Amino acid sequence: MAALVPLGALLSACSKTTQVGASGTLQVALTEYHVAPQDIRAPAGTLTIFVHNFGRLNHNLVISYDGHADASTQPIPPGETTELIATLTPGTYQIASTVLSDQALGAYGTLNITR
């Protein structure tokens, strides 16, 4: 597995769109109040996401479309990383941590899947 980008680098990149390359691999960081990157663009097909919990509490990552979960992780303990593989069709998806009130506190973003 590739080395994880430090949280500070991911958080500073949240004001722009992150483009997923041809490899279809993405790294996502979770904390109590944030999912980074927050704005992602990826091609349709299989997306492999390495999700790391930089927070002090358990978090998960859920990919949903029109209010229905398409893929999700189990709760991830602090300091741990898990892999999420999702096959997605074109559309605008929401990514969020849904443990407790994470989403209401700002732990969400957008995943745009293109053709």
C-alpha positions in Angstrom: 0.0 0.0 0.0 1.3 3.5 -0.9 2.4 5.7 2.0 -0.5 7.8 3.3 -0.3 11.6 2.7 -0.1 13.5 6.0 -3.4 14.9 7.2 -2.2 18.5 6.9 -1.5 18.0 3.2 -4.9 16.5 2.6 -6.7 19.2 4.6 -5.0 22.0 2.7 -6.1 20.4 -0.6 -9.8 20.5 0.3 -10.6 23.7 -1.5 -10.0 22.2 -4.9 -11.2 19.1 -6.7 -9.0 16.0 -6.4 -8.8 14.0 -9.7 -8.4 10.3 -9.5 -6.0 8.9 -12.0 -6.2 5.9 -14.3 -5.2 3.6 -11.4 -8.6 4.2 -9.8 -6.9 4.6 -6.4 -7.7 7.2 -3.9 -6.7 8.0 -0.3 -9.2 9.5 2.1 -8.5 10.9 5.6 -11.2 11.1 8.3 -11.2 13.1 11.5 -14.0 14.1 13.9 -15.0 17.1 11.7 -13.7 16.4 8.3 -13.4 14.1 5.3 -10.5 14.9 3.0 -10.4 15.4 0.2 -14.0 16.8 0.1 -14.4 17.3 -3.7 -13.4 14.3 -5.8 -13.7 13.5 -9.5 -13.2 10.0 -10.8 -13.9 7.9 -13.9 -16.7 5.4 -13.8 -15.7 1.8 -12.9 -13.9 0.3 -9.9 -12.5 2.8 -7.4 -10.2 1.6 -4.6 -10.2 3.9 -1.6 -7.7 3.6 1.2 -9.5 5.2 4.2 -7.3 6.3 7.2 -8.8 7.5 10.5 -6.6 10.4 11.8 -9.2 11.1 14.5 -9.5 10.1 18.1 -12.9 8.3 17.7 -14.1 5.6 15.4 -15.3 6.7 11.9 -16.5 5.1 8.8 -16.8 6.0 5.1 -20.1 5.7 3.3 -20.6 6.4 -0.5 -24.3 7.1 -1.2 -26.3 8.1 -4.2 -29.8 9.7 -3.9 -29.9 8.8 -0.2 -29.0 5.1 -0.7 -25.7 3.7 0.4 -23.7 2.1 -2.4 -20.6 1.1 -0.5 -19.3 1.5 3.1 -16.6 0.5 5.5 -17.1 -0.8 9.0 -16.2 1.7 11.8 -12.4 2.3 11.6 -10.6 2.6 14.9 -8.3 5.7 15.5 -5.0 5.3 13.6 -6.2 2.5 11.4 -6.6 2.2 7.6 -9.1 0.1 5.7 -9.7 -0.5 2.0 -13.0 0.2 0.3 -13.6 -1.1 -3.2 -16.7 0.3 -5.0 -17.8 0.0 -8.6 -19.6 3.2 -9.5 -21.6 4.5 -12.5 -21.6 8.2 -13.6 -23.3 10.5 -11.2 -22.8 12.7 -8.1 -22.3 10.7 -4.9 -22.0 11.9 -1.3 -19.2 10.5 0.8 -19.5 10.8 4.6 -18.7 9.4 7.9 -22.0 8.4 9.4 -20.9 7.3 12.9 -22.8 9.3 15.6 -23.1 12.9 14.5 -20.0 13.0 12.2 -22.0 14.1 9.1 -23.7 16.9 11.0 -20.3 18.1 12.2 -18.9 18.4 8.7 -17.5 14.9 7.9 -18.8 14.7 4.3 -17.9 15.5 0.7 -18.8 15.0 -2.9 -17.7 12.3 -5.3 -18.3 13.0 -9.0 -18.1 10.0 -11.2 -17.7 10.8 -14.9 -17.9 8.6 -18.0 
